Amino acid sequence: MPETALALLLVALNVASFAAHALSATQSDTIVAMERTALDRWGKGDPQGYLDIYGPDVTYFDPMQSKRVDGLEAMRALLVPLTGKIKIDRYEMLDPKVQQHGDVSILTFNLVSHGRTPAGEAMVVRWNATAVYARRSGKWQLIHHHWSFTKPGA
């Protein structure tokens, strides 16, 4: 292979590699932004932010549920009664990491939420979170959510 052709091939491969990485970073940013937007609404007592991004076949775990919640309608039944009842003053999304595998992205992070008890006392709750997103027809949907409490002192 002539040196010029080899050089062009190497440049093309480097550009393709950079483009794939840039696309991946953009998709990761999109996933984190979707989660943050839903969390922002949740903290204002609006669960619709999550209901808007859940897929119809979403599955869900949290420490207040005795078993897995299956499907968007079950999530709606769980979350809609909480409208206006959640108040989070601020939160910190710690160390978000997105792992992409084709049309599936797995977001993991720790969440520290700062709010108040019904009596008005300051309250901090620490969470572990896993959110699995699937790209369907070019649109990301949240298809699995798992929340657990972070070990005390961690």
C-alpha positions in Angstrom: 0.0 0.0 0.0 1.5 3.4 -0.9 2.4 5.6 2.0 -0.2 8.3 1.1 -3.0 5.7 1.1 -1.8 4.3 4.4 -1.6 7.8 5.9 -5.2 8.6 4.7 -6.5 5.3 6.1 -4.9 6.1 9.5 -6.4 9.6 9.5 -9.8 8.2 8.6 -9.7 5.6 11.4 -8.7 8.3 13.9 -11.6 10.5 12.8 -14.0 7.6 13.0 -12.8 6.7 16.4 -13.1 10.3 17.7 -16.6 10.6 16.2 -17.7 7.4 17.9 -16.4 8.6 21.2 -18.0 12.1 20.8 -21.3 10.5 19.9 -21.0 8.2 23.0 -20.3 11.2 25.3 -23.3 13.1 23.8 -25.5 10.1 24.5 -24.2 9.9 28.1 -24.9 13.6 28.6 -28.4 13.1 27.2 -29.1 10.2 29.7 -27.8 12.2 32.7 -29.8 15.3 31.6 -33.0 13.2 31.3 -32.5 11.9 34.8 -31.7 15.4 36.2 -34.7 16.9 34.6 -37.0 14.2 36.1 -35.3 14.6 39.5 -35.8 18.4 39.4 -39.5 17.9 38.8 -39.7 15.2 41.5 -38.1 17.5 44.0 -40.9 20.0 43.3 -43.6 17.4 43.9 -44.1 16.5 40.3 -43.7 12.8 39.5 -44.8 13.4 35.9 -41.1 14.0 34.9 -40.4 10.4 35.5 -43.8 9.2 34.1 -42.9 11.1 30.8 -39.7 9.1 30.3 -40.7 5.7 31.6 -41.2 3.1 28.9 -44.5 1.1 28.9 -42.7 -2.0 30.2 -40.8 -0.2 33.0 -39.8 -2.2 36.1 -39.1 -0.5 39.4 -37.7 -1.3 42.8 -37.4 1.0 45.9 -37.0 0.2 49.6 -40.6 1.3 50.3 -42.1 -1.3 48.0 -42.5 -5.0 49.0 -42.0 -6.2 45.5 -41.1 -5.0 42.0 -43.5 -2.7 40.3 -44.3 -3.7 36.7 -45.4 -1.4 33.9 -46.2 2.3 33.3 -49.8 2.1 34.6 -48.6 0.5 37.9 -46.0 3.3 38.1 -48.6 5.9 37.5 -50.8 4.4 40.2 -47.8 4.5 42.6 -46.6 8.0 41.8 -49.6 10.2 40.9 -50.9 10.1 44.6 -47.5 11.6 45.6 -48.1 14.8 43.5 -47.5 17.8 45.6 -46.3 15.8 48.6 -42.6 15.6 47.8 -40.4 18.6 48.6 -36.6 18.4 48.1 -34.8 21.7 48.6 -31.7 20.5 46.7 -29.9 17.3 45.7 -26.5 16.2 44.6 -26.0 13.6 41.9 -22.7 12.1 42.8 -20.4 10.3 40.4 -22.9 9.6 37.6 -21.6 6.9 35.2 -23.3 5.8 32.0 -22.3 2.5 30.5 -23.5 2.1 26.9 -24.2 -1.2 25.2 -25.8 -0.6 21.8 -29.3 0.8 22.3 -29.1 0.3 26.1 -27.5 2.7 28.6 -27.1 2.0 32.3 -26.8 5.1 34.5 -25.6 4.6 38.1 -25.1 7.3 40.7 -25.4 8.2 44.3 -28.0 10.8 45.3 -27.9 13.0 48.3 -31.3 14.7 48.8 -31.8 17.6 51.2 -35.3 18.3 52.3 -37.5 18.7 55.4 -39.7 16.4 57.5 -43.4 17.3 57.8 -42.4 19.0 61.1 -40.0 21.2 59.2 -36.8 19.6 60.4 -33.9 19.3 58.0 -33.5 15.9 56.6 -30.8 14.3 54.4 -31.4 11.0 52.6 -28.6 9.2 50.7 -29.5 6.8 47.8 -27.9 4.4 45.4 -29.6 4.6 42.0 -29.6 2.5 38.9 -31.5 3.6 35.8 -31.6 1.5 32.6 -32.5 3.4 29.4 -33.3 1.8 26.0 -33.3 3.7 22.7 -36.5 2.9 20.9 -37.3 4.5 17.5 -34.5 7.0 18.2 -35.9 8.1 21.6 -34.5 7.1 25.0 -36.9 5.6 27.5 -36.3 4.6 31.1 -37.1 0.9 31.3 -35.8 0.0 34.8 -35.2 2.0 37.9 -33.8 0.7 41.2 -33.3 2.8 44.3 -31.8 1.7 47.6 -30.5 3.4 50.7 -26.8 4.1 50.9 -25.1 2.4 53.8 -25.0 4.8 56.8 -21.8 6.6 57.1 -20.9 6.1 53.4 
